[in-house]
Amino acid sequence: MYSTEDFKNWLFIDIETVAVTDSLDKLPGVLGKNALDHWANKAKYERQNNIALLDQTDAEIYDQWAAVQPEFGKVIVISVGQVKWEDGMPVPKIRSIYGHDEKEVLAEFMTMMQKIFNANPNVQIVGHNIKRFDLPFILKRAIVNDIKIPSKLHLQKLKPWESCLVDTTEIWKFGSYSGGASLGLVCDLLNIETPKVDMKGDQVTGIYWNEDRFGDIKNYCELDVVATMNLMLKFSQLPLITR
């Protein structure tokens, strides 16, 4: 499906996001006086679409769902990697940008991406659900933080065939309108190791705000990048990365 030559132009990306505050009552300090009303509307919408949330308070829903909403969450880790080849075997090279200051994280990422695009305009960014989550989240938070965005990432202006994004969720659909699956599910199906045993995405906010385990969160993000690399290697019937 793909060759080792294709991997030369691919950057694999994953992000970790958390609620912008450790509790709902502190949200007005970040979002302003209407913050609780905005979240109440969001929580109402979530209850309408998820029966399991019907009996949960706005605060409980905030703890679970704010991290995946770019209006109420922030980026704390961006892991970027590339597959290199040593003696015919794939080796991951990964760099993570992370910290408590989201503006610094995003600014460093955008500066890095501009340099990469300048060096290689053919670079493509690969991720699982990257078109619907990772990149839109990054771009929206960049706007919030007044961070300059490289023109190659002005996705709202680009035609579909001009996009630099490669989404493994779409690849797994193989042209169908349905059939999307989580990274963990597809990796388990294909016998690819993932970090979902030690930590899950919906646990990251609680770990970030309540436990001193930032290093574990960064490692979790990097292992998701490796899992996505292995997914593309599996699709290509190439050897997998081993740890």
C-alpha positions as a Markdown table, in Angstrom:
| # | Residue | x | y | z |
|---|---|---|---|---|
| 1 | Met | 0.0 | 0.0 | 0.0 |
| 2 | Tyr | 2.9 | 2.4 | 0.9 |
| 3 | Ser | 6.6 | 2.1 | 0.5 |
| 4 | Thr | 9.6 | 3.1 | 2.6 |
| 5 | Glu | 9.9 | 6.1 | 0.3 |
| 6 | Asp | 6.5 | 7.4 | 1.4 |
| 7 | Phe | 7.7 | 7.4 | 5.0 |
| 8 | Lys | 10.4 | 9.9 | 4.2 |
| 9 | Asn | 7.8 | 12.7 | 3.8 |
| 10 | Trp | 5.7 | 11.7 | 6.8 |
| 11 | Leu | 5.6 | 13.3 | 10.2 |
| 12 | Phe | 3.6 | 11.5 | 12.8 |
| 13 | Ile | 1.8 | 13.6 | 15.4 |
| 14 | Asp | -0.2 | 13.1 | 18.5 |
| 15 | Ile | -1.3 | 15.5 | 21.2 |
| 16 | Glu | -2.5 | 15.4 | 24.8 |
| 17 | Thr | -5.0 | 17.8 | 26.0 |
| 18 | Val | -6.5 | 18.6 | 29.4 |
| 19 | Ala | -9.3 | 20.8 | 30.8 |
| 20 | Val | -8.1 | 24.3 | 31.0 |
| 21 | Thr | -8.8 | 24.4 | 34.8 |
| 22 | Asp | -8.8 | 21.7 | 37.4 |
| 23 | Ser | -12.5 | 22.3 | 38.3 |
| 24 | Leu | -15.5 | 24.0 | 36.7 |
| 25 | Asp | -15.8 | 26.6 | 39.4 |
| 26 | Lys | -12.4 | 28.1 | 38.3 |
| 27 | Leu | -13.4 | 28.4 | 34.6 |
| 28 | Pro | -14.6 | 32.0 | 34.8 |
| 29 | Gly | -11.1 | 33.0 | 35.8 |
| 30 | Val | -10.0 | 31.9 | 32.3 |
| 31 | Leu | -13.1 | 32.3 | 30.1 |
| 32 | Gly | -14.8 | 35.2 | 31.7 |
| 33 | Lys | -18.1 | 35.9 | 33.5 |
| 34 | Asn | -20.2 | 33.9 | 31.0 |
| 35 | Ala | -18.0 | 30.8 | 31.3 |
| 36 | Leu | -20.5 | 28.8 | 33.4 |
| 37 | Asp | -23.4 | 29.6 | 31.1 |
| 38 | His | -21.3 | 28.5 | 28.1 |
| 39 | Trp | -20.4 | 25.2 | 29.8 |
| 40 | Ala | -24.0 | 24.7 | 30.9 |
| 41 | Asn | -25.0 | 24.8 | 27.2 |
| 42 | Lys | -22.3 | 22.4 | 26.3 |
| 43 | Ala | -23.2 | 20.0 | 29.1 |
| 44 | Lys | -26.9 | 20.1 | 28.0 |
| 45 | Tyr | -25.8 | 19.2 | 24.5 |
| 46 | Glu | -23.6 | 16.3 | 25.8 |
| 47 | Arg | -26.5 | 14.9 | 27.8 |
| 48 | Gln | -28.8 | 15.0 | 24.8 |
| 49 | Asn | -26.3 | 12.9 | 22.9 |
| 50 | Asn | -25.1 | 10.5 | 25.6 |
| 51 | Ile | -27.7 | 8.9 | 27.9 |
| 52 | Ala | -25.0 | 7.9 | 30.4 |
| 53 | Leu | -24.5 | 11.6 | 31.2 |
| 54 | Leu | -28.2 | 12.3 | 32.1 |
| 55 | Asp | -27.7 | 12.1 | 35.9 |
| 56 | Gln | -24.3 | 13.9 | 35.9 |
| 57 | Thr | -23.8 | 17.5 | 37.0 |
| 58 | Asp | -22.2 | 20.1 | 34.9 |
| 59 | Ala | -19.1 | 19.8 | 37.0 |
| 60 | Glu | -18.9 | 16.1 | 36.5 |
| 61 | Ile | -19.3 | 16.4 | 32.8 |
| 62 | Tyr | -16.6 | 19.1 | 32.8 |
| 63 | Asp | -14.1 | 16.8 | 34.4 |
| 64 | Gln | -14.8 | 14.1 | 31.7 |
| 65 | Trp | -15.3 | 16.1 | 28.6 |
| 66 | Ala | -13.7 | 19.6 | 28.8 |
| 67 | Ala | -10.3 | 18.2 | 27.7 |
| 68 | Val | -11.6 | 17.3 | 24.2 |
| 69 | Gln | -13.3 | 20.7 | 23.6 |
| 70 | Pro | -10.8 | 23.3 | 22.3 |
| 71 | Glu | -13.0 | 26.1 | 23.8 |
| 72 | Phe | -12.5 | 24.6 | 27.3 |
| 73 | Gly | -9.3 | 22.6 | 27.1 |
| 74 | Lys | -5.6 | 23.2 | 26.4 |
| 75 | Val | -2.7 | 21.4 | 24.7 |
| 76 | Ile | 0.0 | 20.2 | 27.1 |
| 77 | Val | 2.0 | 17.8 | 24.9 |
| 78 | Ile | 2.7 | 17.6 | 21.2 |
| 79 | Ser | 4.8 | 14.6 | 20.1 |
| 80 | Val | 6.2 | 14.6 | 16.6 |
| 81 | Gly | 8.1 | 11.7 | 15.1 |
| 82 | Gln | 9.5 | 10.2 | 11.9 |
| 83 | Val | 10.3 | 6.7 | 10.9 |
| 84 | Lys | 13.9 | 6.1 | 10.0 |
| 85 | Trp | 15.5 | 2.9 | 8.6 |
| 86 | Glu | 18.5 | 1.2 | 10.2 |
| 87 | Asp | 19.6 | -2.1 | 8.7 |
| 88 | Gly | 16.3 | -2.5 | 7.0 |
| 89 | Met | 14.3 | -2.1 | 10.2 |
| 90 | Pro | 12.1 | 0.9 | 11.2 |
| 91 | Val | 13.3 | 3.0 | 14.1 |
| 92 | Pro | 11.2 | 5.9 | 15.6 |
| 93 | Lys | 12.7 | 9.3 | 16.1 |
| 94 | Ile | 10.4 | 11.4 | 18.3 |
| 95 | Arg | 10.6 | 14.8 | 19.8 |
| 96 | Ser | 8.0 | 16.1 | 22.3 |
| 97 | Ile | 7.1 | 19.7 | 23.0 |
| 98 | Tyr | 5.4 | 19.9 | 26.4 |
| 99 | Gly | 4.8 | 22.1 | 29.4 |
| 100 | His | 2.2 | 23.9 | 31.5 |
| 101 | Asp | 2.3 | 27.0 | 29.4 |
| 102 | Glu | 0.2 | 26.2 | 26.4 |
| 103 | Lys | 1.3 | 29.4 | 24.5 |
| 104 | Glu | 5.0 | 28.3 | 24.7 |
| 105 | Val | 4.1 | 24.8 | 23.6 |
| 106 | Leu | 2.2 | 26.0 | 20.6 |
| 107 | Ala | 4.7 | 28.7 | 19.6 |
| 108 | Glu | 7.5 | 26.2 | 19.6 |
| 109 | Phe | 5.5 | 23.7 | 17.6 |
| 110 | Met | 4.5 | 26.3 | 14.9 |
| 111 | Thr | 8.1 | 27.5 | 14.6 |
| 112 | Met | 9.3 | 24.0 | 14.2 |
| 113 | Met | 6.7 | 23.2 | 11.6 |
| 114 | Gln | 7.5 | 26.4 | 9.6 |
| 115 | Lys | 11.1 | 25.3 | 9.4 |
| 116 | Ile | 10.1 | 21.8 | 8.3 |
| 117 | Phe | 7.8 | 23.1 | 5.6 |
| 118 | Asn | 10.6 | 25.5 | 4.4 |
| 119 | Ala | 13.0 | 22.5 | 4.1 |
| 120 | Asn | 10.5 | 20.1 | 2.6 |
| 121 | Pro | 7.2 | 21.5 | 1.2 |
| 122 | Asn | 6.1 | 17.9 | 0.5 |
| 123 | Val | 5.9 | 16.9 | 4.2 |
| 124 | Gln | 2.7 | 15.3 | 5.2 |
| 125 | Ile | 1.4 | 15.1 | 8.8 |
| 126 | Val | 0.0 | 11.7 | 9.8 |
| 127 | Gly | -2.2 | 10.9 | 12.8 |
| 128 | His | -5.2 | 8.9 | 13.9 |
| 129 | Asn | -8.3 | 11.2 | 13.6 |
| 130 | Ile | -5.9 | 14.0 | 12.9 |
| 131 | Lys | -8.4 | 15.8 | 10.6 |
| 132 | Arg | -11.2 | 15.9 | 13.2 |
| 133 | Phe | -9.3 | 16.3 | 16.4 |
| 134 | Asp | -5.5 | 16.9 | 16.7 |
| 135 | Leu | -4.9 | 19.6 | 14.1 |
| 136 | Pro | -8.2 | 21.5 | 14.5 |
| 137 | Phe | -7.6 | 21.5 | 18.3 |
| 138 | Ile | -4.0 | 22.8 | 17.8 |
| 139 | Leu | -5.1 | 25.5 | 15.3 |
| 140 | Lys | -8.0 | 26.7 | 17.4 |
| 141 | Arg | -5.8 | 27.0 | 20.5 |
| 142 | Ala | -3.1 | 28.7 | 18.4 |
| 143 | Ile | -5.8 | 31.4 | 17.5 |
| 144 | Val | -6.7 | 31.7 | 21.2 |
| 145 | Asn | -3.1 | 32.2 | 22.1 |
| 146 | Asp | -2.3 | 34.6 | 19.2 |
| 147 | Ile | 0.3 | 32.2 | 17.7 |
| 148 | Lys | 1.1 | 32.6 | 14.0 |
| 149 | Ile | 0.1 | 29.6 | 11.9 |
| 150 | Pro | 2.2 | 28.4 | 8.9 |
| 151 | Ser | 0.3 | 28.8 | 5.6 |
| 152 | Lys | 0.5 | 25.1 | 5.0 |
| 153 | Leu | -1.7 | 24.6 | 8.0 |
| 154 | His | -4.4 | 27.1 | 6.9 |
| 155 | Leu | -6.6 | 24.1 | 6.4 |
| 156 | Gln | -9.9 | 26.0 | 6.2 |
| 157 | Lys | -8.6 | 27.6 | 3.0 |
| 158 | Leu | -7.3 | 24.5 | 1.3 |
| 159 | Lys | -9.0 | 22.2 | -1.1 |
| 160 | Pro | -9.1 | 18.5 | 0.0 |
| 161 | Trp | -6.3 | 17.5 | -2.4 |
| 162 | Glu | -4.1 | 20.4 | -1.2 |
| 163 | Ser | -4.2 | 19.3 | 2.5 |
| 164 | Cys | -0.9 | 18.0 | 4.0 |
| 165 | Leu | -2.8 | 15.7 | 6.4 |
| 166 | Val | -2.9 | 11.9 | 6.3 |
| 167 | Asp | -5.6 | 10.4 | 8.6 |
| 168 | Thr | -5.2 | 6.8 | 9.5 |
| 169 | Thr | -8.9 | 6.8 | 10.5 |
| 170 | Glu | -9.9 | 7.5 | 6.9 |
| 171 | Ile | -7.4 | 4.9 | 5.6 |
| 172 | Trp | -9.0 | 2.3 | 7.8 |
| 173 | Lys | -12.4 | 3.1 | 6.3 |
| 174 | Phe | -11.1 | 2.2 | 2.8 |
| 175 | Gly | -13.5 | 4.5 | 1.1 |
| 176 | Ser | -16.6 | 3.8 | 3.1 |
| 177 | Tyr | -18.7 | 6.5 | 4.8 |
| 178 | Ser | -18.7 | 4.6 | 8.1 |
| 179 | Gly | -16.4 | 2.2 | 9.8 |
| 180 | Gly | -14.2 | 4.6 | 11.7 |
| 181 | Ala | -12.5 | 3.0 | 14.8 |
| 182 | Ser | -10.3 | 4.2 | 17.6 |
| 183 | Leu | -6.6 | 3.8 | 17.5 |
| 184 | Gly | -6.7 | 1.3 | 20.4 |
| 185 | Leu | -9.3 | -0.9 | 18.7 |
| 186 | Val | -7.5 | -1.1 | 15.3 |
| 187 | Cys | -4.2 | -1.7 | 17.0 |
| 188 | Asp | -5.6 | -4.5 | 19.1 |
| 189 | Leu | -7.2 | -6.0 | 16.1 |
| 190 | Leu | -3.9 | -6.0 | 14.2 |
| 191 | Asn | -1.9 | -7.1 | 17.2 |
| 192 | Ile | 0.0 | -3.8 | 17.5 |
| 193 | Glu | 1.1 | -2.7 | 21.0 |
| 194 | Thr | -0.4 | 0.5 | 22.4 |
| 195 | Pro | 0.0 | 2.5 | 25.7 |
| 196 | Lys | -3.8 | 2.2 | 26.4 |
| 197 | Val | -3.1 | -0.4 | 29.1 |
| 198 | Asp | -1.2 | 2.0 | 31.5 |
| 199 | Met | -3.2 | 5.1 | 30.7 |
| 200 | Lys | -6.2 | 6.1 | 28.7 |
| 201 | Gly | -7.0 | 9.5 | 27.1 |
| 202 | Asp | -9.9 | 10.3 | 29.4 |
| 203 | Gln | -7.6 | 9.9 | 32.4 |
| 204 | Val | -5.0 | 12.4 | 31.4 |
| 205 | Thr | -6.8 | 15.5 | 32.8 |
| 206 | Gly | -7.1 | 13.9 | 36.3 |
| 207 | Ile | -3.5 | 12.7 | 36.2 |
| 208 | Tyr | -2.3 | 16.2 | 35.0 |
| 209 | Trp | -4.1 | 18.2 | 37.7 |
| 210 | Asn | -4.0 | 15.7 | 40.6 |
| 211 | Glu | -0.7 | 13.8 | 40.2 |
| 212 | Asp | 2.9 | 14.6 | 39.6 |
| 213 | Arg | 3.2 | 12.5 | 36.5 |
| 214 | Phe | 3.8 | 14.9 | 33.6 |
| 215 | Gly | 6.6 | 12.6 | 32.4 |
| 216 | Asp | 4.2 | 9.7 | 32.2 |
| 217 | Ile | 1.8 | 11.8 | 30.1 |
| 218 | Lys | 4.6 | 12.7 | 27.7 |
| 219 | Asn | 5.6 | 9.1 | 27.4 |
| 220 | Tyr | 2.0 | 8.0 | 26.8 |
| 221 | Cys | 1.8 | 10.6 | 23.9 |
| 222 | Glu | 5.0 | 9.3 | 22.4 |
| 223 | Leu | 3.8 | 5.7 | 22.5 |
| 224 | Asp | 0.6 | 6.7 | 20.7 |
| 225 | Val | 2.9 | 8.2 | 18.0 |
| 226 | Val | 4.7 | 4.8 | 17.8 |
| 227 | Ala | 1.4 | 3.0 | 17.6 |
| 228 | Thr | 0.3 | 5.2 | 14.7 |
| 229 | Met | 3.7 | 4.5 | 13.0 |
| 230 | Asn | 3.1 | 0.8 | 13.4 |
| 231 | Leu | -0.4 | 1.1 | 12.0 |
| 232 | Met | 1.0 | 2.6 | 8.8 |
| 233 | Leu | 3.8 | 0.0 | 8.7 |
| 234 | Lys | 1.1 | -2.7 | 9.0 |
| 235 | Phe | -1.0 | -1.2 | 6.3 |
| 236 | Ser | 2.2 | -1.2 | 4.1 |
| 237 | Gln | 3.1 | -4.8 | 5.1 |
| 238 | Leu | 6.4 | -3.6 | 6.3 |
| 239 | Pro | 8.3 | -4.7 | 9.5 |
| 240 | Leu | 6.9 | -3.1 | 12.7 |
| 241 | Ile | 8.8 | -1.1 | 15.3 |
| 242 | Thr | 9.6 | -3.2 | 18.4 |
| 243 | Arg | 10.4 | -1.9 | 21.9 |
